[in-house]
Amino acid sequence: MSAGAAQATATAATPEYVLEVSGVTKTFPGVKALDDVSFDVRPGEVHALVGENGAGKSTLMKVLAGNHRPDAGTIRHMGQPVQHNNPLEAKQRGILLVHQELSLVPELTVAENIYLGSMPLKSFGRVDWRALREKTNRVLRDLHCNFRASDIVGRLSIAKQQMVEIARADAFKCNVVIFDEPTASLTDQEKDALFENIHKLKDQGVGIVYISHKMSEIFEITDRITVLRDGKTQGTLNTADTDADEITRMMIGRSLDAYFERADSEPREELLRVEGLTIEGLLRDVSFNVCEGEVVGMYGLVGAGRSEVAETVFGIRKPDAGTIYWRGEAREIASPKDAMKLGIGLVPEDRKEQGLVLGMGGRDNTTLPLLGELNTWGFMQTSRETALFDEYKERMSISTTGPKQPVVNLSGGNQQKFVIAKWMATKPKLLILDEPTRGIDVGSKSEIHKLIARLAESGLAVLVISSEMPEIMGVSHRILTMCEGRLTGDFNYSEVTEDKLLHAATPQE
C-alpha cells in the first residue's frame, strides 16, 4: 500500500481502534517470547506498554513493525487484518517504530533518511531530488524543526535525529507510532520538546504506543497502560485510575515497598578525597570525599558535570587543577590503569558504547579487566575465566544461556549486570556507578539497588551518579548535588528532601 493509500485509509471513517492485537504468539528456539498477547490502541491516545526486560515488549514491537512474523494471532490495523513482511511495508501502511537506538543512516541527508526506500522518482528510475527536498521541507515546517532537508543526519544532535524519525511518521501519514524508550538520551528540555510533538500527533488522531521504564513519564503522558510479564498480557488500566505501585506489582509480582534499599553500614575510614578539582569549561573547584562502607550519591541535571567528575577520578580526563587523595596520600591518576591499580572501578553511563564488547560473550566481557592476570605465556586460562563467569552469573542472577552467548542478545538489565560483574571481578575498593539503572526494568533496578547495599556493607566505598531523584534518595547515605560544574550541596539522607535537592541542582538567577 502506498503512502497516499495510507493517508486515504486514515481519513476514512475512523474505527474504534487504530491497532488491535489479539492472541499473538511468537516463539524463538527454546523461548516463547510472546504467549497469547492482546492489546489495542485508540485514535488520539498514548498507550503505554510496560514490563521488565525480557517481558516481550521488544518482540511485540518488532512483530507490529514487520521485523518478525507472528506464529499465531491476529493484528488489525484500521479495522483490517494485516501481516507485514518487512518494516517498509508496515511504514507504508501507516505503522512506524521509532527505535531507542535510532534506525538512521548517519552518512545520508535528512531527506534521504525520511524517504529511504520510497524516494520520489522520475523517468527511468531516477530520484527526483527537487521533489524530495520540497516534500521533506514541508514535513519539517509542519513539525517546526530547526534543521534542513540537506543536513547530514550524523551531524545532528540525538534529539534532532529523533525528530527525523518522527518526521517519517508525518511524511508517511502514519496513524500508529511506536516510541521505544524515546527519552533515554535526551535532556529535560529535549524531552519536553518530544512530549510537545507527541501531543501534536495525538491531536491529529494518531495512536501512540509508548514504551518506557520511567514511571514518571508513563504517568505524565499516557492515557492507558498495558502490562506484559513473561510474554503474557497482565492487564490494561486507565492511567488516571492506577498508580506506580499497582503497575509495579503487575510487572514484577511485588510492591514498591522493597524497591530501594540503603546499606545497613556506617562510614569507616576515608578512602577517596578530592580537593579543588577543576577542568576548564567543565568543572570548577569540586571537593568531596567517600569513605569505606559508604554510599555517596551524586545528583544533578544533565550537563552538571557529574560524569566528568567520575571520568577524572578514573583517569580518563586530566584535571587542570586540584588534587586526588587516596587513603590520605596525594595521587596522580593519569590513566584508567593507574585507577585500577589503586582499586577503582567505573561502571560507565553508556553500557553499550563504553561498558561492553557487544559481540563477545558474557565470560569474555566479565574477564576483560583481568587479561593480564589470566594470561600465561600468551594463553588465556579458560578454566579460571569460566569459574569467574559462573561465580558472578550466580551472584548477580544473570540470565544467559552460557558463557559464549553474545551480550548483544541479552536484555538491558542483564547487560548492565555484566558491566558491574566485570568490575566486581577486579575486587575494587571504590566502585563508581554512573547511571547504573538507566534503561532497565524495575525488577533489575531493585536487584542492583540491593547489590549496592551489599557492597557497602562489605566495606566498599560506592559513588552512585543518577538523574533519578528517588533512586539517589533511596540508596545513599549522603548526597552531593552538582550544578553547572560546581558542587552545590552535601546532604545527609536523613535531612534531605526533594525540594532541597532540586533547589541545589538548579541554576539560580
QUIGISUL-V438024 format. One line per field, one symbol per residue. psi: psi as a letter, one per 30 degrees, with the letter a starting at -180 (. if undefined). A space follows every 50 residues. Layout:
psi = ???
This chain:
psi = kleeeeeeeefajklekfkkkjhkkkkljfkjekjhkkllklkgljjkjl llkgfgeeeeeeeeggelklfllkkkkhfkkljkfleeeeeffgkkjjle jkhljeflleeeeegkfhkklalggkkieeeeeeeeeeeeeeghkhllef kkefflleeeeeeeeeeeeeeghkfkkkkjhfgegkleeeeeeeeeeeee eefggkkkkjkkfjeeeefeflelkkkkkhgkkflkkkefgaleeeeeee efgllfegelkkkilkkbkkekkkkhkkkkfekjhkkllklkgkjkkjkl lkgfgeeeeeeeefgekklfllkkkjhfkkkjjfleeeeeefhkkjjlej eeeffljeflleeeeegefgeeegkjhgkkieeeeeeeeeefeeeghkjl flffkkffglleeeeeeeeeeeeeffhlfkkkjjifgkglleeeeeeeee eeeeeeffflkkjkkkfjeeeefffkekkkkkkhglkfljkkffflleee eeeffkkk.
